Amino acid sequence: MTKDFAPHSELIRRFPRRDLDRAVAAGRLVRVARGWYSVPGADPAVTTALRVGGRLGCLSAARFHGLWVPPDPDVHVLGRREGPDVTSPRGVVVHPVRAWSGGDPVVGVPAAIQQVARHHDPETALVVLESALNQGLLQRADIDALTVGRNARTRALLAEAMASAQSGTETRVRRFFESRRVPVRPQVLVPGVGYVDLLVGRSLIVECDSVAHHTAAADYANDRRRDLVAVGRGYRVVRLTHAQVWAVWEQTQDALSGLVRAREHLRRLRG
């Protein structure tokens, strides 16, 4: 059962009803929905799903399980086709399902990825799938079962999923080059520099920077040290922010295409 949430049926087996009522009155327990309780401050997305009569699924469940999810402001909820109506207030997207297995308010990782593949574009599904592979929450052998019923394009793309991608930003940028048949390798060890996110061709290094890992003073200084070493050896280094890949992606694609046209990925290296 998802941490911080419990159905009334479970609690009533363990505690007298008066104890539950006292806990609610004292603020130690919250009635979040008909038949459901939580501790104060429990996950708001799960709370929303229960309050509208559904279960947390799709992108929201993937995010709950710690997977890298593209920017999406909505709460994705599963609602049973046959059963009580699931309301859909602003900011909630309801995905109809025949039923959900088990009594947990959040679907598991495999089911969440299946739902992403069903309701979103192939790239979004690839981002979430690669995050699960990278974290060891899925194995490559699981992929075929997750893509049953999907179209040939989606199945082919997900079959190419890699476990090396450390962020969805890296996945998206790598796919940009792959889709244009430009050679690109993830997580390459460059002597004197260390591992780089993407090596395009033989000489274009693309780093996908996140606020979490690249803005602290020590990280910032180390990144610049690495860049100087790489440039000294003939590499061209490009650092992309989260916003450049997700907020202004079209402009960023134009810039990356320009680098390829200028053959920056085919420079002669030194040393």
N, C-alpha and C positions, 0 to 999 in steps of 0.2 A: 504494500500500500504506500502511496505517495506520502512522504514525510509531511507532517503538519496538518494532514487532513484525515478524517475518519467518518465513516457512515454511522448514522444513528444506531443501526442494527448491531454494529460491532460494540459501540460504547455501552449500549443498554445491557449487553451480556456481561460486561465487566463492572459496571457501576450502577448503583441504584438511581432511579430517575431523579430523586430529590438532589443527589449529589451533582448530577448534570445541570439541573436548574440553578443550583447555587453557584457552580462554576461559571455559568453564563452570566448570572447576576453580578458576580464579582469581576467579570471581565477577563477571567482566565481561559474562557472558551467562547467561541463565536459561532452562532448559528448562521452559516453562510448561505444555506439553501435548504429547501425541504429535504430532510433526511441526511443532511451533511453538516459537520462541525469542523472547525479549524482552530488552531492556536491564533492569538492576536498577531497581526503582521504577516500572515501566511501569504504565499505567492499570489499576487493580484490577478494574474492571468488565469490560474486555476480557479480562483474564487469567481471570476467573471463567467467562466465556462459552466460552473455548477449553478450559478444564479440564473443563467438563461436556460437551464434545463438540459445541458449537454455535457460533453467531456472535452478536455483540451486535446487538440490533435494538430496534424499537419505542421506548418512552420512553427507554430507556437509550442507544440510539444517538442519539436526538435530543439528549439531554443532552451526550453526547460531542462532538457537532458544535457545541455552544455555544448551542443553542436553549433558550428559557425553558420549563421543564417543571414542572408542578404537583408538590407534594410527593409522593414515592413512594419507599418504602424498598427496593424489590425491584430485582434485576437482571433485565432482560428479555432473553431469549435465544431465538434461532431454532433449532429442531431439525428436521432433515429427517425426513419421514415414512418414507421408504425409505432406510435407511442405519443406521449404528451408533446404538444407543440413546443418547439424551441424558438424563443424570441430572438430577434436579431437587431439589437439597438445599434446606434452609430458606433463604428469602430470594431464591430464583431462580424466576422464572416462565418456563416454556417455551411458546413459540408454535410449533406445528407448521407447517412449510412443505414444499412438494414439493421445492424446491431453492433455492439462493441463487446469484445470478449473480456471477461473478468470484471471486477468491481472497482478497479483503480480509476481515479478521476483524470488520469493522464495516460494516453496510449504509449506503448513502448517504442523504442527506436526503430525497429523494422517497420512497424505499422506507420509511424510518422513519415518515414522516407517514402513508403508506398503512396501515401496520401499526397506528399509534395510532388511526386512524379505524375500523379493523376491530375492534380489541380493547378500545377504551375508549369512554366516553360522548362525545357530540358536542361538549360544552363543552371537554373535554380536547383533542380534536382541533383545535378552533378556536384554543385557546391556543398550541399548538405551531405550527400553520400560520401564525398571525399573527406569531409570532416569526421564522419563516423569511422571511416577506414583508418584515418590518421590517429584517432584516439583509441583504436582497438575495440570499438563497440560493435563493429561488423567485420566479417571476413570477406575476401573476394568471392568465396564459394557461395555467399548469400545473395549475390547480385542478381542472378537469373530469377530467383524466386520473387525478388522485389519488383521486377519489371514485367511480370506476366500481365498481358492485356494492354501494354503500352505500345505505341506505334514503333515502326522500325527505326525511325530517326532517334527516338529517345532510347531504345534498347541499345543501339549501336554506340551512342554517346556514353551511356552509363557503363557499358562493357569496357570502356577505356579508362575508367576511374583509377586514380592513383592514390596511394596511401601517404605520399610524401607531402602533399599540400598542407601547409600550416595555417592557411586562412582561405576564406572564400575569395578574397581579393587576389591572392596568388592564382587560384583556380581560374578566375575570369581572365586575367592577363595571359596566362599560359594558353588558354583556349583561343584567345585572339590570334596569337601567332600560329598555333596549330591549324586553325581554320583557314589560314592563308598559306599553309604549307611552308612556313618558315621554321627551320629546325630550332627547337627549344627544349632545354632540359631543366628540371627542377632540382633545387638543393644540390648544387654542384660545388665540390671542394676546389677552390682556386688557391694554389700555393701562395703563401704569404698573406692572403686575404681572409681565408676561411670559407665557410659555406655561404653561397649567395642564393637568393630565392630563385632566380631564373637566369640561365645563361642562354642567350639567343645567338644562334650561329656559333662563331668562335670568340666573339669579342664584345658583344653587347650584354652588359650586366643590368638586370632590372630588379630593383629591390622594392618590395611592397611594404611600406612602412606603416605601422600602427601607432596610435598615440600611446598605447600601453607600454610598448617596448622600445620606442625610439625617441622619446622626448626628455627622459632623465638626463642630467648633465653628463654622466659617465657614458651612457649609451650614445648620446649625440656625439661626444668626442670620439668614441671608438668607431662609429660609423664613418666619420670624416677621415680618420686614420686609415681605415680600410679602403676608402675611396681613393685616397692619394696613392696608396700602394698599387691599386688596380690601374689607375690612370698612368702611373709610371711604367707599367708593363704593357701599355698600349690598349687597354680596355676602355670602352665608353661606359660610364655609369649613369643610370637614370633611377631616381628615387620617386616613387609614386605614393601619394597619400590616399587614405581611404576615400576622401571626397573626390579626388581625381578619377577614381575607378568607379564610384557608385553615384556621384552627383553630377559630374560633367563628363561622363564616359565617352560621348561622341567626340568631344574636343580632344580627349586623351587618345582615342583611337587614331584621330587624324595626325597627332604628333608622333605616335609610334609608327604609323605608316610612313611618315616622312623620314624617320630614322632608318627604316628598312630601305626605302628608295635611295637614301644617301649611302647605303651599304655600310652603315656603322656596325653591323653585325659581322662584317667580313674583313675587319681591319687586320693588318699584320701585327702580331704580338712581339714584344721585346723580352729578352731574357728567359 
